[in-house]
């Protein structure tokens, strides 16, 4: 089998997930492309020259969504980095531009600049972000006088300087078409790495779905089934779970979307509105499917296999994850019990499947194509049903 490439996080480290070749990830279909015509007159982007104090007021009143669990570079923004940002403001050094999307009731979803704005709030009004006060450390120019100080320890003139600092926010207004909105944010690269599609969904589609995806990604059953090998920084784990939910809410055999990313966005909105009892039922199906996958496939769950059944362990394949987990949920408890009991036969059938050129294409190239979606679901279902004896 040829070399399998992995997706990378913002530090260039492998995420544990096979690089996807869905339409929005193909070399000839970049992430920031627009597939359907749009009316340029409906693009509404405005520039707001605002102040730190006004942004803090918005945070305080819930008019800015900072997505507190959205940490693209967890571990990088230590106390020194935060302190240097505050020092820049004290020295009147301009900060990079912020980007936000306008939601209902003129709320703003901050998409680029979350870490910067959270740091400012943590220093000036820590209670607004549920944080302990930030204490300045390792300052480069003001260290002798201000190291160890909090906002309350600063002279009044510097407190005022911070609050009156002007910041530039590019705001995409609510009437802008969604495709264009996602396209614009996909092009933002101020942090050195464009936002992933799931990071964009998280930023621009608020609601309880965020917490559901996070909680399921942190669950023991998911981590066990995936061998605890999926790095969470770029939210690839949450996208995998969203794909499971999407194909439990939409029959894969009737899937006919020409835009897989839009399909996942629609599914996330549906998840936001889903009744609690339906979410609980989905969770029960998901948990059982994870346990079954671990029992049936062991350390190779959701991964391609060498055609000779060798021991090489591939990264997790997102298309396989959704196809296997959804089919396990579909076959139900008794069927899963039989598959677990006859796991050696399932493994043999699956390894034999690695020689099927069409199936390989369906999980590797243009995986959002409706025909390929239906093909891979049908083949895995046939294997499971043949083993169960239906």
N, C-alpha and C positions, 0 to 999 in steps of 0.2 A: 504494500500500500504506500502511496506517496506521502510525503511529509504533510502533517496536519498543522496548519497555522492557528495560533491562538490570538484572541483579542487581547489588547493591552490596556492597562490603567494609565492614569495621568503621570505616573513615574516610569512608565515603560515596562512595568512588570506584567507577566502573564496573568490573566484573570481566571484561568482554569476552564474557559469556554472556547470552543472551536470558533474561529472567525466565521461569521455568518455571511452567506452570499445571497441574502434576500435582496429584492429589487433596490432598496435604498442603500445597500452596501456594495453594489457592484461597481467595478471600475468605470463602466460606461453609464452609470446612473448614480452620481454622487449624492451624498446625503442632503445637500442643499438645492437639489434640482426641483423644478416645478413641472409636474406631468400634465396638468390640464390648464387651459387658458384662463386668465383672470382679468378682471376689469381694473386697470391701473388707478382709475378714479376712486376705487374703494380702499386704496392703501392710505392709511391715516397714521403717520408717525409725527409726533411733535417733540420738541425739545423743551424741557422744563429746567429753568435755572432756579434752583431751590436752595434752601439752607439746611444745615444739619438739624437745627431746631424744628423745622417744619417736617422733616422726615421722621424725627423722633416722635413728634406728635402723631403722625400717621401710624407708627408702630404701636404707640401707647393705646390708640383707639381701635387697633385691629384693621387699619386701612392699608397696611402693607403686610404681605404674606412673605415671611422670611424662610419658611420651610425649615424649621430648626433641625430636622434630621438629614438635611441635604448637605452633606459635607464631601465635596468632590475630592479634596486633598486632605483627608483626615490625618492628623498628626503633623502636618506642615505648619499650620498656624499656631505655633507655640506662643508663650508669653512674650518672647523677644520680638517676634514678627508683629504681634499686635501692638506692642509698645512703640516699635519703629513707625507704624502707621500713624499712631497718635502724635508722635514726634513730628512727622511730616506736616500734620495739620497745624501744630503749634508753630512750625517754621514757615507756615503759609506756602507749602509746596503743594501744587494742585494734584488731586487724585484723578485716576482714570475715570472715564465716563461710566455711568451706571445704565443698565438696560432693564426695562420693566414692561409688563403687559397689563393693560387695563381690563379689569373684570367687571362683574356686576357692582352696582352702587359705587362706581368709580374707585374700587379697590385696586391695588397694584400688586401683581405677582412679580417679585424681584427675581430676575433670571441671571443677570450677571452683576456681581458686586455684593452678593449675599454675605460673604466672609467679611468684606470691608465694612458694610453697614452694621453687621452684627457686632463687630469689634468696637465700632464707635458707640453703639448703644451700650455695650458692656462696660465701657469706660464712663460714659456720661450719665446714663440712666439704666443701670444693670437690672433694676426691677422690671423694666419694660420687656426684657428678654429672659426673665427668670434666672438671672445669673448672679454670681458673687461679683463684687466690684473688681475691676481690673486694676492691678497695681503695676506701675511702670517699672521695667527692668532693662538693663543693658542698652540704655539710650546712647546714641552715637555722638550727638552734639550737646545735649542738655543733661547729660548724665550726672554731673557733679551736683547739680541743684535739684533735679527732679526724680532721680532714681528712687524707687520705693514709695512714690506718692500716688494717691488716688485722685480722682477728679475733685473731690471735696477739699483736698489739700492744696490745690492750685490757687494762685491769686485770682481775685475776681475778674481782672482784665483778661486773663488767659481763659477762664471759664467762658466769658463772653465771646472771646475770639473763636473758641471751638464751636459754640452754639451758632454763631453767625457765619461760619465758613460756608461759602457757596459751593454747591455740587451740581453737576450737570447730569440730568436723567433723560435718556431717550425713551419716550413712552409710545408704545404701539397701541393705538386706540382700539376700543372694543369692536368697531365696525369693520376692521381689517379682516379679510378672509383668513380662515384658519390656516389653509395651506401656505399662504404667504407669511403669516405670523411665524409658523414653525420654520419656514425657509430662512427668514431673517435671523432668528435666534440660532439656527444651525450654523450660520456664517460667523457668529461671534467667536472670537478666538483670543480674547484678552488674557486668558490664563494659560495659553500655550497649547491647549488641546480642546477642540470643539466639543460642545456638549453632546453626549450620547442621546439617542432617541428616547430612551427611558428617562433620562435626566430631564429632557424637555417635557415629556408627559407629566412627570412629577411636578415640575415647576408651573406648568400652565393648566393643569387639570386638578385643582384642589378638591378635597373631599375625603370621605372616610376610606376610599380606595387606597390612599397613601399608607394609612396605618395598617390596613389589611395586608397589603403586599409586604410591608416591612415586617410585621409580626410573623407571617408565614415564612418569610425568608430566614428569619432568626430561629425558627422552630427546630426542635431536635430531629423531627422526622425528615425534614428537608435536608438538613445538614448531614444526617446519617446516610440518606439515600444517595447524596452527591459526594460522599466521602469527605465532606467538609473541605472541598477543594475549590469552591467558587468564591472568588474575591468579590466583596460587595460594593467596592468604592464607586464603580460606574453604574451600579444598579442593574447589572446583568442578571443577578439572582431574582430581582423583582420582575424583570421582563419575562424570565422563564415562567414564573408563577402566573403572571398576567396572561401568558399564552395558554397555559392550562385552563384558566378561568374562561378565557375568550372562547375556547373550543368546547367548553362545557355549556356555555350559554348559547353558542351557535353550532348547529350540527355541521361538522367538517365536510359532510357529503353534500351539503347545500351551499358551502362556502363559494362565493363568486366575486369577491372583492378584487378590484384591479390595483388596489393600494393597500398592502399589508399593514403599513404604519397607520393609515387611517382606520383600518379595522381594529387595531389595538387601542387607538384613542377612543373609538366608539365603545369598545368593551370596558375601558376604564371608567367612562362616564356611566355606563350601565351599572357597573360595580358600585359606583358612588350612590346610586339610587336603589340598590337591591335591598329588599327587606331582610331584617336580621336573621329570620329563620332560614331564608334561602342561603345566606352567607354561611350559616352554621352547617347546613347540609353540604355545601360545597367544601367546607373545611373538612368535614368527616370523610368525604370522598377523596379529597387530596391527601389527607393523612394516611388513609388506608392504602391508597395507591403508592405512596412513598415507601411504606413498610413492605408492600408486596414487591415493588421493584428491587428493593434492597435484598429481599429474600431470594428472588428469582435470578437476578443478574449479579449480585454481590458487588465487588469492587468495580465491575464494568458497566454498572447501570447507566443508561443514557449515553453510552459511548460507542463509537464504531469499533469493530473488531478486525483483527488481521484475518485474512481468509483461511489461514492454516490453523486458526484458533490459538495463536501464540499469546504470550503473556504481556505483550506491550500494552500499556494503558494509555489510551487516547484522552484528550480533553473532552469535556462534556459537549454534546451536540444539541443545540436548542431545538432543532426540528425533531430529533429523536425524543427529547424530553417531553415535548407536548404530545407527540404521537403515542408513545408508550404509556405515559401517565393517564391520558384521557381514555385510551382503550382499556386500561386496567379499571378505571372508575366505571366505564361503561359495562364491563363484563360482570361487575358486582362481586360481592363477598364470596359466594360459593365458587364462582369461576376463578377468582384469585387464589383461593385455597388450593384448587386443583393445579393451577399453574405453579404454585410454590412447591407442591408435592412432586411435580413432574418437571422441575426446573432444568434438569440436564437435557431433556428433549427440547425445551424452549431455547436453551443456549445453542444447541446444535442447529436448530432451524434458523436462528438469528445469524450465526456465523455463516451458514450457507447463503443467507440473504446478501451477504457482503459481495457476492459475485454477480449480483443482479445490477446491471448497469443503470437501468431505469430507476431503481430504488436509490442507488447511490446519488444519482442526479437529483432526485426528489428531496434528499436531505442535505444537499451540498450546494446546489446552484439554483438561484432564483427561487428560494424555498417558499416565497409568498405567492407563487403562481397557483391559481385555483386547481389546475389539473394535477400539479405535483402535490399539493396539499391532499387532495382526494386519493391520489395513488398511494402515498405513504401510509395514510390512515387505513386504507382498505387492506394493504398487504399485511400490516401488523395485526389487524383484526382477524384476518384469515389464519395467521399463525396461531394466535391465541385460541381461536375457536376450534381449530383442528386438534390442538393439544388437549383442550377441555373435552372434545368429543361431541361438539354440537353439530 
